[in-house]
C-alpha cells in the first residue's frame, strides 16, 4: 500500500470495501486497471487504454468532486488486505441530468460480490444522504454480468437509453421503489 494511501481516510466503507478519494500517485493502479483487455472489453472493445487517455481520465477524476460536491469516482480497496480492487463512481451520466452508479474492477476482483456491494452502498448514499429521487446504471448491451450486478443492487431493467453518445442498456431505481 502506498504511503499516503495508507493515511487516506475512507470516504465510504462497506463490510469488505473501503472507498477513498483518488490521489495523483494512484495513477499506476488506474493505468493497470485500464490496461487489462478483459476489463476494457465493453469500453474499448478490449483494447488497453493508451497512457495519455488514462492521464486525461485521472485529471477528470481528481477535478470532479470540486465541480460536483458529493459526487465522484473513488479508489476502492479490500478492507481485509488493502489491495486495490478498482473504482466506484457516482456521477452525472454523460451530458444527462441523471446520476449514475458505476464501477470498474480489476479482473482478480470479479465474481466475488464487490461490484454489487459497492453499487448498493452508493445507491443507499444517493437516497439517504443526497435525497435523490432516481439513480441509474447503464451498460453495454452485451455486458450481462454488469446488468446482473445492477439488478442485485436494486435497479430495474428499463430497456434502452441514450448515454455517452451511445444506445445503452438502462437500469434505474426510484426512491419510491427503494422504500418497498
Order of alpha helices (4+ residues) and beta strands (2+ residues): alpha-beta-beta-alpha-alpha-alpha-beta-beta-beta-alpha-beta-alpha-beta-beta-alpha
